[in-house]
Amino acid sequence: MKLIIIADLIAYRLQHDRFVHREAEAQLPTRHGPFRMVAYRSNADDSTHLALVTGTWDAQTAVLVRVHSECLTGDVLGSLRCDCGDQLQAALTRIASEGQGVVVYVRQEGRGIGLLNKIKAYALQDAGKDTIEANELLGFPPDAREYSVAAQIIADLGIRRIRLLTNNPLKESALPAYGLEIVERIPLEVPPRPENIRYLQTKRDKLGHLLTME
């Protein structure tokens, strides 16, 4: 009999057990146009995640989707250290212009290490480390995110086929494990800034993000 290790069992349950549930929804007028905001709760850790939805579709529609990991500093505070806030606004603009699509807003601050550890990582970057080296010095992998929550939200919204807004090949390879079909990858590049160009270069060179840096 083959031994099933704990990591394999966890991976299997993330792919096959439903643990994310729709809890509430309301209309959200934005500068980009009207969206429907749908709130989900994860039974795994009681965290809350959001989907911003516009338009309608059926099971055969290839829907424009952005899976966006929370970035308080970039999304809310306007930080120029990263491209997160610019990417979020660009995704909302693109989806609103097409009249159909979803931004899945997942609570995975700091590539999954949390806000406090992200600030510790920033301090290490201020001392000369790059974003990957900083994570590793704190004892974390370069990218600690996983995509089971996002996949369950997408499926709950009746989406099976995706046009994925991303520069990250990990997202493109991870979501099909949950039964979703990636029909197309659509780049979501925003112009680099002096404050974040090293960060973007590191994501390109060490994480394989598909960036032209133009």
C-alpha positions as CSV (number, residue, x, y, z in Angstrom):
1,M,0.0,0.0,0.0
2,K,1.3,3.4,-1.0
3,L,1.8,5.8,1.9
4,I,-0.1,9.1,1.5
5,I,1.8,11.9,3.0
6,I,0.1,14.8,4.7
7,A,1.0,17.3,2.0
8,D,-0.6,15.1,-0.7
9,L,-3.8,14.8,1.4
10,I,-4.0,18.5,1.9
11,A,-3.4,19.1,-1.8
12,Y,-6.2,16.6,-2.7
13,R,-8.7,18.2,-0.3
14,L,-7.9,21.7,-1.6
15,Q,-8.7,20.5,-5.1
16,H,-11.8,18.5,-4.3
17,D,-13.4,19.7,-1.1
18,R,-15.6,22.8,-1.1
19,F,-14.6,25.1,1.8
20,V,-15.4,28.5,0.4
21,H,-19.0,29.8,0.7
22,R,-20.8,32.8,-0.6
23,E,-22.0,34.9,2.4
24,A,-23.2,38.3,1.0
25,E,-23.4,40.5,-2.0
26,A,-24.3,44.1,-2.8
27,Q,-23.9,46.6,-5.6
28,L,-20.7,48.6,-5.8
29,P,-20.5,51.7,-7.9
30,T,-16.9,52.5,-8.8
31,R,-15.0,55.0,-10.8
32,H,-14.8,52.3,-13.5
33,G,-18.5,51.6,-13.5
34,P,-21.0,49.5,-11.6
35,F,-19.9,46.1,-10.2
36,R,-21.6,43.5,-8.1
37,M,-19.5,42.7,-5.0
38,V,-19.8,39.2,-3.7
39,A,-18.2,38.2,-0.4
40,Y,-17.0,34.7,0.4
41,R,-15.8,33.1,3.6
42,S,-13.3,30.3,3.8
43,N,-14.0,27.6,6.4
44,A,-10.2,26.8,6.4
45,D,-9.2,30.0,8.3
46,D,-12.4,32.1,8.5
47,S,-10.9,34.7,6.0
48,T,-13.1,36.8,3.8
49,H,-12.5,37.2,0.1
50,L,-14.3,39.2,-2.6
51,A,-15.3,39.0,-6.2
52,L,-16.1,42.1,-8.2
53,V,-18.5,41.0,-11.0
54,T,-19.9,42.7,-14.1
55,G,-21.9,41.2,-16.9
56,T,-23.4,37.7,-17.4
57,W,-22.3,34.5,-19.0
58,D,-23.0,30.8,-19.5
59,A,-20.9,27.8,-18.9
60,Q,-19.3,28.0,-22.4
61,T,-18.3,31.6,-22.2
62,A,-14.6,32.4,-21.8
63,V,-14.8,35.0,-19.1
64,L,-12.2,37.7,-18.4
65,V,-10.8,37.1,-14.9
66,R,-8.2,38.7,-12.8
67,V,-7.0,36.9,-9.6
68,H,-5.6,39.7,-7.5
69,S,-3.8,39.1,-4.2
70,E,-4.5,41.7,-1.5
71,C,-1.9,44.4,-1.2
72,L,-2.8,47.0,1.4
73,T,0.2,49.2,0.7
74,G,-0.3,49.3,-3.1
75,D,-4.1,48.9,-3.4
76,V,-5.1,51.3,-0.6
77,L,-2.1,53.4,0.4
78,G,-0.8,54.1,-3.1
79,S,2.7,52.6,-2.6
80,L,5.1,52.8,-5.5
81,R,7.2,49.9,-4.2
82,C,5.2,47.5,-6.3
83,D,2.8,47.4,-9.3
84,C,-0.1,45.9,-7.4
85,G,-2.3,49.0,-7.2
86,D,-1.7,49.9,-10.8
87,Q,-2.6,46.4,-11.9
88,L,-5.8,46.3,-9.9
89,Q,-7.0,49.6,-11.5
90,A,-5.9,48.4,-14.9
91,A,-7.8,45.1,-14.5
92,L,-11.0,46.9,-13.4
93,T,-10.7,49.3,-16.3
94,R,-10.3,46.5,-18.8
95,I,-13.1,44.4,-17.4
96,A,-15.5,47.4,-17.2
97,S,-14.7,48.3,-20.8
98,E,-15.6,44.8,-22.0
99,G,-18.7,44.8,-19.9
100,Q,-18.1,41.3,-18.6
101,G,-15.7,39.8,-16.2
102,V,-14.5,39.3,-12.6
103,V,-11.8,40.5,-10.3
104,V,-11.2,37.9,-7.6
105,Y,-9.7,39.7,-4.6
106,V,-7.9,37.1,-2.5
107,R,-6.6,37.8,1.0
108,Q,-3.0,36.7,0.5
109,E,-1.1,39.8,1.5
110,G,2.6,40.0,0.7
111,R,2.5,36.9,-1.7
112,G,1.0,35.0,1.2
113,I,3.3,35.9,4.1
114,G,0.9,38.5,5.7
115,L,1.1,42.2,6.3
116,L,3.4,42.2,9.3
117,N,6.0,39.9,7.6
118,K,5.7,42.0,4.4
119,I,6.8,45.1,6.3
120,K,9.7,43.1,7.8
121,A,10.6,42.1,4.2
122,Y,10.4,45.7,3.1
123,A,12.9,46.6,5.9
124,L,15.3,43.9,4.5
125,Q,14.8,45.4,1.0
126,D,15.7,48.8,2.3
127,A,18.9,47.2,3.5
128,G,19.7,46.0,0.0
129,K,18.0,42.6,-0.3
130,D,15.7,41.9,-3.2
131,T,12.1,40.8,-2.7
132,I,12.9,37.1,-3.0
133,E,16.0,37.2,-0.7
134,A,13.9,39.1,1.9
135,N,11.2,36.4,2.0
136,E,13.8,33.7,2.3
137,L,15.7,35.4,5.1
138,L,12.4,35.5,7.0
139,G,11.9,31.8,6.5
140,F,9.3,31.9,3.7
141,P,9.3,30.7,0.1
142,P,9.6,33.3,-2.6
143,D,5.8,33.0,-3.3
144,A,3.6,31.4,-0.6
145,R,0.3,31.8,-2.3
146,E,-2.1,29.1,-3.3
147,Y,-5.1,29.3,-5.6
148,S,-7.8,26.9,-4.2
149,V,-9.8,29.8,-2.8
150,A,-9.8,31.8,-6.0
151,A,-10.6,28.6,-8.0
152,Q,-13.7,27.9,-5.8
153,I,-14.9,31.5,-6.1
154,I,-14.5,31.3,-9.9
155,A,-16.4,28.0,-10.1
156,D,-19.2,29.4,-7.8
157,L,-19.7,32.2,-10.2
158,G,-20.5,29.7,-13.0
159,I,-17.2,30.2,-14.8
160,R,-15.4,27.2,-16.3
161,R,-13.4,28.8,-19.1
162,I,-11.1,31.8,-18.4
163,R,-9.3,34.5,-20.2
164,L,-6.8,35.2,-17.5
165,L,-5.4,38.6,-16.9
166,T,-1.9,37.9,-15.5
167,N,1.9,38.1,-16.0
168,N,2.4,35.3,-13.6
169,P,2.9,31.8,-15.2
170,L,2.2,30.2,-11.8
171,K,-1.4,31.4,-11.8
172,E,-1.8,30.1,-15.4
173,S,-0.5,26.7,-14.4
174,A,-2.2,26.4,-11.0
175,L,-5.9,27.1,-11.9
176,P,-6.4,24.2,-14.3
177,A,-5.7,21.8,-11.4
178,Y,-9.1,22.8,-10.0
179,G,-11.0,22.0,-13.2
180,L,-10.8,25.4,-14.8
181,E,-9.8,25.9,-18.5
182,I,-7.4,28.7,-19.3
183,V,-8.4,29.7,-22.8
184,E,-6.1,32.7,-23.1
185,R,-3.5,34.6,-21.0
186,I,-3.8,38.3,-21.4
187,P,-0.8,40.4,-20.2
188,L,-1.4,43.0,-17.5
189,E,1.7,45.1,-17.6
190,V,1.8,48.6,-16.2
191,P,4.6,51.1,-16.8
192,P,7.5,50.6,-14.4
193,R,8.4,53.4,-12.0
194,P,11.9,54.2,-10.6
195,E,10.7,53.1,-7.2
196,N,9.6,49.6,-8.3
197,I,11.9,48.7,-11.3
198,R,14.2,46.5,-9.3
199,Y,11.2,44.7,-7.8
200,L,9.8,44.1,-11.3
201,Q,13.1,42.9,-12.6
202,T,13.4,40.4,-9.7
203,K,9.9,39.1,-10.4
204,R,10.9,38.6,-14.0
205,D,14.3,37.1,-13.4
206,K,13.6,35.0,-10.4
207,L,9.9,34.2,-10.5
208,G,9.5,34.0,-14.3
209,H,6.9,36.7,-14.6
210,L,6.3,37.6,-18.2
211,L,7.4,41.2,-18.2
212,T,8.8,43.3,-21.0
213,M,9.6,46.2,-18.6
214,E,8.5,48.8,-21.2
